[in-house]
Amino acid sequence: MLVQDLHVRIIDAATGELLRELVLDPHRTYHGTGRPPGPHKKKDRTHNS
């Protein structure tokens, strides 16, 4: 992995082949939140009267 500022390149160590190249967006959150993936589930708010 080669990193220069926000530019990241993933290189195969044996062949030197470029596997992936990307630029990180400083305004985006890349780490997980701890919540399961998918849409948020709404809580059932039924009242028993």
Secondary structure, DSSP 8 states (H G I E B T S, - for coil): -EEETTEEEEE-TTT--EEEEEE--TTS--S--SS-SSS----------
